[in-house]
């Protein structure tokens, strides 16, 4: 079953991923507020709590900068891609790799 995310929730996740990749640590709630143009820190906290409850975000209570985006892509889809890629021709493998890239699937592990 696919996890349904709102546009704002996707924006929060994208900001978190980009910030963390660029800085090596996750943003503070105030940095999220400024980066996303949200009205208050409590609005940030609400988005974070909703994403944690949906299982796409992890945080350590009481720890600063502990937000971590979890892989919320379809595990079964990734598994099916890997099975198909193991038994197909090189040409078909390239097509499957391209489709996986478009879908944002991690087919390396």
FIDRENKOL-181562 format. One record per residue (C-alpha): residue number from 1; x, y, z. Coordinates in steps of 0.05 Angstrom, whole numbers. Layout:
residues N
{nr->NUM, xx->X, yy->Y, zz->Z}
...
end
This chain:
residues 109
{nr->1, xx->0, yy->0, zz->0}
{nr->2, xx->28, yy->67, zz->-21}
{nr->3, xx->39, yy->122, zz->31}
{nr->4, xx->-1, yy->184, zz->13}
{nr->5, xx->37, yy->249, zz->25}
{nr->6, xx->13, yy->320, zz->15}
{nr->7, xx->51, yy->370, zz->-27}
{nr->8, xx->74, yy->405, zz->36}
{nr->9, xx->97, yy->339, zz->67}
{nr->10, xx->137, yy->324, zz->4}
{nr->11, xx->167, yy->394, zz->7}
{nr->12, xx->188, yy->381, zz->80}
{nr->13, xx->220, yy->314, zz->61}
{nr->14, xx->256, yy->344, zz->1}
{nr->15, xx->282, yy->403, zz->42}
{nr->16, xx->306, yy->355, zz->96}
{nr->17, xx->342, yy->310, zz->46}
{nr->18, xx->375, yy->369, zz->10}
{nr->19, xx->395, yy->405, zz->74}
{nr->20, xx->424, yy->341, zz->105}
{nr->21, xx->462, yy->323, zz->42}
{nr->22, xx->491, yy->393, zz->37}
{nr->23, xx->508, yy->403, zz->110}
{nr->24, xx->519, yy->333, zz->138}
{nr->25, xx->466, yy->342, zz->192}
{nr->26, xx->391, yy->355, zz->192}
{nr->27, xx->361, yy->424, zz->198}
{nr->28, xx->332, yy->454, zz->261}
{nr->29, xx->258, yy->469, zz->265}
{nr->30, xx->273, yy->543, zz->255}
{nr->31, xx->315, yy->528, zz->193}
{nr->32, xx->257, yy->486, zz->166}
{nr->33, xx->209, yy->543, zz->181}
{nr->34, xx->251, yy->593, zz->144}
{nr->35, xx->269, yy->546, zz->87}
{nr->36, xx->196, yy->527, zz->74}
{nr->37, xx->164, yy->594, zz->90}
{nr->38, xx->121, yy->565, zz->145}
{nr->39, xx->86, yy->611, zz->194}
{nr->40, xx->112, yy->582, zz->259}
{nr->41, xx->156, yy->529, zz->291}
{nr->42, xx->92, yy->494, zz->314}
{nr->43, xx->72, yy->486, zz->241}
{nr->44, xx->139, yy->453, zz->229}
{nr->45, xx->129, yy->408, zz->290}
{nr->46, xx->60, yy->387, zz->265}
{nr->47, xx->88, yy->367, zz->196}
{nr->48, xx->145, yy->330, zz->229}
{nr->49, xx->98, yy->292, zz->276}
{nr->50, xx->53, yy->273, zz->218}
{nr->51, xx->112, yy->248, zz->177}
{nr->52, xx->138, yy->207, zz->237}
{nr->53, xx->69, yy->176, zz->247}
{nr->54, xx->66, yy->157, zz->173}
{nr->55, xx->133, yy->122, zz->180}
{nr->56, xx->172, yy->164, zz->130}
{nr->57, xx->212, yy->204, zz->180}
{nr->58, xx->251, yy->185, zz->243}
{nr->59, xx->270, yy->230, zz->300}
{nr->60, xx->303, yy->219, zz->367}
{nr->61, xx->261, yy->253, zz->421}
{nr->62, xx->300, yy->306, zz->459}
{nr->63, xx->359, yy->304, zz->410}
{nr->64, xx->376, yy->364, zz->366}
{nr->65, xx->382, yy->355, zz->291}
{nr->66, xx->362, yy->282, zz->294}
{nr->67, xx->312, yy->281, zz->235}
{nr->68, xx->324, yy->225, zz->185}
{nr->69, xx->283, yy->212, zz->122}
{nr->70, xx->267, yy->138, zz->117}
{nr->71, xx->258, yy->99, zz->53}
{nr->72, xx->184, yy->101, zz->41}
{nr->73, xx->185, yy->72, zz->-30}
{nr->74, xx->148, yy->7, zz->-44}
{nr->75, xx->193, yy->-49, zz->-19}
{nr->76, xx->156, yy->-100, zz->-60}
{nr->77, xx->165, yy->-58, zz->-123}
{nr->78, xx->240, yy->-54, zz->-111}
{nr->79, xx->243, yy->-129, zz->-99}
{nr->80, xx->205, yy->-143, zz->-164}
{nr->81, xx->252, yy->-97, zz->-203}
{nr->82, xx->313, yy->-133, zz->-174}
{nr->83, xx->284, yy->-202, zz->-191}
{nr->84, xx->268, yy->-181, zz->-262}
{nr->85, xx->336, yy->-148, zz->-271}
{nr->86, xx->372, yy->-212, zz->-249}
{nr->87, xx->340, yy->-253, zz->-304}
{nr->88, xx->334, yy->-205, zz->-364}
{nr->89, xx->377, yy->-185, zz->-422}
{nr->90, xx->426, yy->-127, zz->-417}
{nr->91, xx->381, yy->-84, zz->-460}
{nr->92, xx->320, yy->-97, zz->-416}
{nr->93, xx->363, yy->-85, zz->-354}
{nr->94, xx->380, yy->-15, zz->-378}
{nr->95, xx->306, yy->-1, zz->-389}
{nr->96, xx->290, yy->-26, zz->-318}
{nr->97, xx->346, yy->16, zz->-288}
{nr->98, xx->320, yy->78, zz->-324}
{nr->99, xx->249, yy->63, zz->-299}
{nr->100, xx->276, yy->54, zz->-228}
{nr->101, xx->312, yy->121, zz->-233}
{nr->102, xx->248, yy->155, zz->-256}
{nr->103, xx->209, yy->124, zz->-198}
{nr->104, xx->265, yy->142, zz->-148}
{nr->105, xx->277, yy->69, zz->-128}
{nr->106, xx->342, yy->47, zz->-96}
{nr->107, xx->360, yy->-14, zz->-137}
{nr->108, xx->433, yy->-17, zz->-115}
{nr->109, xx->426, yy->-53, zz->-48}
end
